[in-house]
Amino acid sequence: MKKPIISIALATTLAFGAIGTQAVYAKPIETGQAQPVNVFDHMVIKKINAENIYKNIAHLSKTPRVAGTEAEDQAVKFIKEQFESYGYDVEIQPFTFYGYTAPHTVELNVNGHDGKLNPASFTYSVSGNVTGDLVYAGLGKKEELANKDLTGKIALIQRGDISFGEKVLNAAEKGAAGVIIFNNTSGAVNGTLGEANDKYVPAVSLTKAEGEALLAKLNEGTALKASVKIEGARTGENLSHNVIATKKPTNKQKDTNKIIVVGAHHDSVAGAPGANDDASGTATTLELARVLKNVPTDTEIRFVTFGAEELGLIGSTYYVNNLSEDEKERTIANFNLDMVGSRDAGDLVLLTLDGKPNLVTELAQASSTRLNGEPTPYGQGGRSDHVPFAEAGIPAALFIHSPSEPWYHTPEDSIDKISKEKLQDVAEIVGAAVYDLARFDNMGPKPKKGPKVKAEKDEYHEQAVR
C-alpha cells in the first residue's frame, strides 16, 4: 500500500488492537525529498508478485492450522514443497510441547429452540457427548449453585465475575453433565478454561444473543433439552515443526559469515482459518524466498516458518535456543512478518521488544522511505516471534498493521479479507531492506548486535482471555 505522508507526533500513544499492546510510535525521520528507488531495490521489487502470495494464503487458509494437528502437518508439507520448488534444500525442525489440541467437532443441539446456534469450544474444553435438561445457573458462582441440583443437566451460565474454568468446575461439582456459557457483551467468546483438569465436563460458548434467546425460552416455562458434542479435544504431548530454507552466500570469497532470518508463524488458533494470522506472513516469506533465491548476496539468509506461535512462541523459542553460540553471534537480523495482509487493519508499523530502533527498523525505514516517500513508524510490542530473537540480543522487529482487523482470531479471518496491495507493500519494504543488507558491498547501516532484552510474561502471545 502506497501510504500518504502522515504526521505522527513523538510519544503519541495508540492502542495496538491486534496484540493488546500500547505502542508509542516514533516521529518519522525528516527526509525532505523522497529518496530515489535504487537499482538494487529494482532487482527485488520488480520480481515480487502479490498474486503468488495471495494464492498461497488461499491454500493455507482452507482450514485452521492448530499446532500439533494434522492440518498443521499438511501446512508444513505444503511450505516445504514450495521452498523446494524454488530450489532450496529444506530442513524440517521437529519439537514437542505439552499442550492442548482443540477439538475437530463442536456441536450443540437444543430441542424446543428453533434459532440457529454457533457453539465454540474453550481452550481445555474436554471431549464428550452429553444430553440433559437445560437449566439456567446464573453466573455459575458457588453461592448461586448452593441449593441447585444439576445432576445430569446442562447448565446455561452467563459470562462474568469469575473465570470460565471456575464456572465449569462449580457446575460439575453440582452434577452437571455439560455447560454452556454465553457472552455478556457483543461478539463471540474466545476463551480458555485456564489449564487441563480431569474434573471438567464438556463446555461450549455462545454469543450474548444466542444465550439470551435460550434464557428467554426457559423464563417462558419452555422445557429445553440440550445435547453437547465435542470430539478430538485432548491435552498431552504434541509434535510441531519449524520449516527452514537457507540461501547461502553466492560468492564464498565475499562471505560476511553473517545470518539474516526472515520468518513468520504458520499455525493458527482453533476455529480461525488464519488468512491474515498468519498465512499472510507465511506466504510473504515464501515469496521473498522465491524472489531472493538467485540474486547475488554475501550474507546467509534463512527463511523460517515457525510452529506453535499461538501457544506461546514455542517454535521460534525452540529455534533460537537450539542455535549454537556461534550462530547466535552471527545472526544479525530477524524480520518477523505477522498479520501483514488484512484490508481492514490499519497502517504498517514496526515493533521492537524494547521500543528502540535497531538494524531491522533502520533498514526497513530506509527502504520504505525510498519506496513510499516516508519511513514506516516504529514502536514497542511483543507477543510474536521476534521476542526470542530480541531476548538473545539479535536485532529483531515485527512487521504488522495497526490497529488490527475486527475479526482477529475469529472464523472471519478468511481469504476474502486480504488486500493484495498491502501484501505487495510489505513484501517490497522487507525485500528491499533484506537485500540492502545482504547484497555485495552494501553501504547501508552496519550490522551490530543488540542488547539482550528480557520479555515480560505478557509479551508472549497467548490466545487465552477471560
PyMOL commands that set and color helices and strands:
alter all, ss='L'
color gray80, all
select helices_A, chain A and resi 39-45+50-60+70-85+142-145+164-173+208-219+252-254+275-292+314-321+325-330+359-372+387-391+415-417+420-438+457-459
alter helices_A, ss='H'
color red, helices_A
select strands_A, chain A and resi 12-16+21-25+90-101+105-111+120-121+128-136+154-158+178-182+203-206+225-231+234-247+259-265+300-306+331-337+347-352+378-380+396-402
alter strands_A, ss='S'
color yellow, strands_A
deselect
rebuild
show_as cartoon
